[in-house]
Amino acid sequence: EGNQLFRARVPGVGGQAHMIAAEAAPDRPWFAVGFRGGPIAVIDVDAGSVIASYAASDVADLCWLATDDGPLLVYTTNSSLEVRRLVVADGETPVVNP
């Protein structure tokens, strides 16, 4: 039991979000969620909102890797392993580095 702190609606594909993988980031209040057919959404659990998304395709699994420069988002697709960093593009909003 316990009280629900928030419920974030996350972007899906074609209006149907089918989550494949989810992982908490080290040292950040972030949770990454990967979907069948793409995309990846990053949720700030303190704010209760999606702070970044990336149009990955066919996410199979994902995790965060701790580094001195902040966590890296690592994910696999059906044919590749990819590594991305969240960067601040406009001074406030993090985005997944393409």
C-alpha positions as CSV (number, residue, x, y, z in Angstrom):
1,E,0.0,0.0,0.0
2,G,1.0,3.6,0.0
3,N,-0.2,6.9,-1.4
4,Q,0.3,7.6,-5.1
5,L,2.6,10.6,-5.5
6,F,1.8,11.2,-9.1
7,R,0.8,9.5,-12.3
8,A,2.5,10.7,-15.5
9,R,1.0,10.2,-18.9
10,V,3.8,9.2,-21.2
11,P,3.9,9.5,-25.0
12,G,3.1,6.3,-26.9
13,V,3.0,5.4,-30.5
14,G,-0.3,5.9,-32.4
15,G,-2.0,6.7,-29.1
16,Q,-1.2,3.3,-27.7
17,A,1.6,3.2,-25.2
18,H,3.0,-0.3,-24.8
19,M,5.9,0.0,-22.3
20,I,8.8,-2.4,-22.9
21,A,11.3,-1.2,-20.3
22,A,11.7,1.3,-17.5
23,E,14.8,2.2,-15.4
24,A,15.6,4.8,-12.7
25,A,18.6,7.1,-13.3
26,P,21.5,7.1,-10.8
27,D,21.8,10.4,-8.8
28,R,18.9,12.1,-10.6
29,P,15.1,12.0,-10.0
30,W,14.6,10.6,-13.6
31,F,12.9,7.5,-14.8
32,A,13.4,6.4,-18.5
33,V,10.6,4.4,-20.2
34,G,11.0,2.7,-23.5
35,F,8.1,1.7,-25.8
36,R,7.4,-0.9,-28.5
37,G,8.1,0.8,-31.8
38,G,9.8,3.8,-30.1
39,P,10.0,6.4,-28.4
40,I,11.9,6.8,-25.1
41,A,10.5,9.2,-22.5
42,V,12.3,10.5,-19.5
43,I,10.2,11.4,-16.5
44,D,11.3,13.7,-13.6
45,V,9.7,11.9,-10.7
46,D,10.1,15.0,-8.4
47,A,8.1,17.2,-10.9
48,G,5.9,14.4,-12.1
49,S,6.3,15.2,-15.7
50,V,8.0,14.1,-18.9
51,I,11.1,16.2,-19.3
52,A,12.5,14.7,-22.5
53,S,11.8,12.2,-25.2
54,Y,13.7,10.6,-28.0
55,A,12.3,9.0,-31.2
56,A,14.1,5.7,-30.9
57,S,12.8,2.7,-32.8
58,D,12.0,-0.8,-31.5
59,V,13.4,-0.3,-28.0
60,A,14.2,-3.7,-26.6
61,D,15.8,-2.7,-23.2
62,L,17.3,0.3,-21.5
63,C,19.4,1.4,-18.5
64,W,21.3,4.3,-17.1
65,L,25.1,4.4,-16.8
66,A,26.6,6.6,-14.1
67,T,29.5,8.9,-15.2
68,D,31.3,11.9,-13.8
69,D,29.4,14.1,-16.3
70,G,26.0,12.8,-15.4
71,P,24.1,9.6,-16.3
72,L,24.1,8.2,-19.8
73,L,21.0,6.6,-21.3
74,V,21.9,3.2,-22.8
75,Y,19.3,1.3,-24.9
76,T,19.2,-1.6,-27.3
77,T,17.0,-2.0,-30.4
78,N,16.5,-5.1,-32.5
79,S,19.8,-4.3,-34.3
80,S,21.9,-1.9,-32.2
81,L,23.2,-0.6,-28.9
82,E,22.9,3.2,-28.5
83,V,24.2,5.6,-25.8
84,R,22.7,9.1,-25.3
85,R,23.2,11.9,-22.8
86,L,20.5,14.3,-21.7
87,V,21.6,17.8,-22.4
88,V,20.1,21.2,-21.6
89,A,19.3,22.9,-25.0
90,D,17.5,26.0,-23.9
91,G,18.9,26.7,-20.5
92,E,16.1,24.7,-18.7
93,T,14.7,21.8,-20.6
94,P,16.8,18.6,-20.9
95,V,16.7,16.9,-24.2
96,V,18.2,13.6,-25.3
97,N,21.4,14.3,-27.3
98,P,20.9,13.0,-30.8
